[in-house]
Amino acid sequence: MKVGIIRFPGSNCDRDVFHAIKLAGGEPNYIWWNQRDLTDFDTIVIPGGFSYGDYLRAGAIASITPVIECVKDVVKEEKPVLGICNGAQILAEVGLVPGVFTNNKNARFICKRVELKVSSTKTPFTSMYKKNEIIEMPIAHAEGRYYGKEIEKLHDQDQIVLQFEGENPNGSMEAITGVCDESGLVCAVMPHPERASEAVLGSDDGLKFFKGMVNFRNL
Amino acid sequence: MKNDNNIFSGDSMKYNAEVKISLKKGMLNPEASTIQRALALLGYGVEDTDTIKIIKFTVDEKNEELAKEEVEDMCQRLLCNPVIHDYEIKIALNNQ
């Protein structure tokens, strides 16, 4: 399973994701923002950070780069794509997942470990969890409040991937903090599974995100 | 899409463009409510605080209509997120 990790100026979770993919048994590779060919890769991960300084809106400038044009082709080829934190904001800006992640309700940067419900197991990344399983992973964002126009449709098509359990720290609609496209292959989550990928980090609840990805179709 | 008019063709004009970006009505604006609370700390009892972003630039085009069309494209493709934003475009001839 050859995994491409996209790096933009300002990405800062790329090495953590690299490590987590290795732990899960995948073969990680870095890709730079101006790469125009992703055909070598079986799956793509867009890691967190502050691409282009979060100027304009988080993810807005990254969303028009050449490599993101190629990600659209990866999606057409029905290969899995995961966006974490800033990666999730980018996928929402491009419109590959519905809705937007915008400024937190309390206008603060929130960095803490939270309880989450795995609401959908239709994505490769959540396929190894049980539906409605409660897991613990950290969030670290200022623009993570989910807002969407077609929440009913998300319910009907099982596109809500993660929801805050208990407290809703950023004011997201229906406590949603992870969504996928209709196929489930494109998944955008604000929490950081890579920061919960081994016991030494305090939790390894997130490792199954990468194991599920690596074991997808036994690639 | 960006049109292919050659801006160096000699007959283009320079326009001042201003894009005013605001959140759609009813959208939560945490920045505005934080400012309002800070003003309250100073003793100012203001209400209905809002924040609006203005992006300004000049653009060369053959006429005002084409300039507006091009800026409209920029709004759709990058400057705004149509899910949460409303925008207003102003175009005026640059006389300098």
Interface residues (C-beta under 8 A of the other chain):
Chain A: L56 R57 A60 I61 I64 E93 G99 V100 T102 N103 N104 K105 N106 A107 R145 Y147 G148 K149 G171
Chain B: M27 L28 N29 P30 E31 S33 T34 R77 L78 L79 N81 V83 I84
